[in-house]
Amino acid sequence: MKKVPITELAKVIRSKNAGPYELTMDIIFKDESGYQKAVNSKVINKSLISKLYHINEDQIINIVQFPQALAIKATIIRPRPSGALGETDVYGAQQHAPLLKIDIPIYE
């Protein structure tokens, strides 16, 4: 088994607001093969998102696979509402960085 960085399989890794109280992170893959490798590995799950974002699993609203878009989407409760005192990313556009650490195991 080897591990491939998510950045080699994905063409887009981004985050954005999903309303003032939620953040959504999208991983959009370059091709069907990379998408299937990620999905089949089952690495992108509540446990991983919880660890990457230092949150409890109950703060993860959902993780959804979109095969039509070759994408995996995770939505979490924002630590602070968008624009609240002490909040540092009003658009939620800078919250995807922890996803860049994901490695996908490839079984050959």
Secondary structure, DSSP 4 states (H G I P E B T S, - for coil): -EEEEHHHHEEEEEEEESSTTEEEEEEEESSHHHHHHHHHHT-SSHHHHHHHHT--GGGEEEEEEEGGGTEEEEEEE-SS-TT-TT-S-TT-TT--GGGGG-EEEE--
